[in-house]
Amino acid sequence: MRKFTFSFLIFLCLSFNILNITAMAAGNTFKEGVYKVSDFNFSSNNIYNIQNVSSTDTVFVLIFDENNLQLQTIRLGPLSLKYNLLPLKPTYRLVIVGNGNIFIS
């Protein structure tokens, strides 16, 4: 009887952990930091969308050109809508400030 109870408790704990998994696209989700656009392997002719997928944190996104001139600033609240980015060149830098997660599509 003890083996059954012990096995049932372990199974119960594991099943609760499985239900809390959140699916996210790992390749396009970024956290706070400074990124080079050339590291993303984006096409320079496409227009990309950006979205905050965090449910609690606000994020600021800044885009700088090769001369460190600020081209675009976006404030994204929790679970924000999608916003268009400027056409990105490989020499641009993308700065993400905040604890949220940014999804680029």
Secondary structure, DSSP 8 states (H G I E B T S, - for coil): -HHHHHHHHHHHHHHHHHHT-----TTSEE-SEEEEGGGGT--TTS--EEEE--SS--EEEEEE-TT--EEEEEEE-TT---EE-----TT-EEEEESSS-EEE-
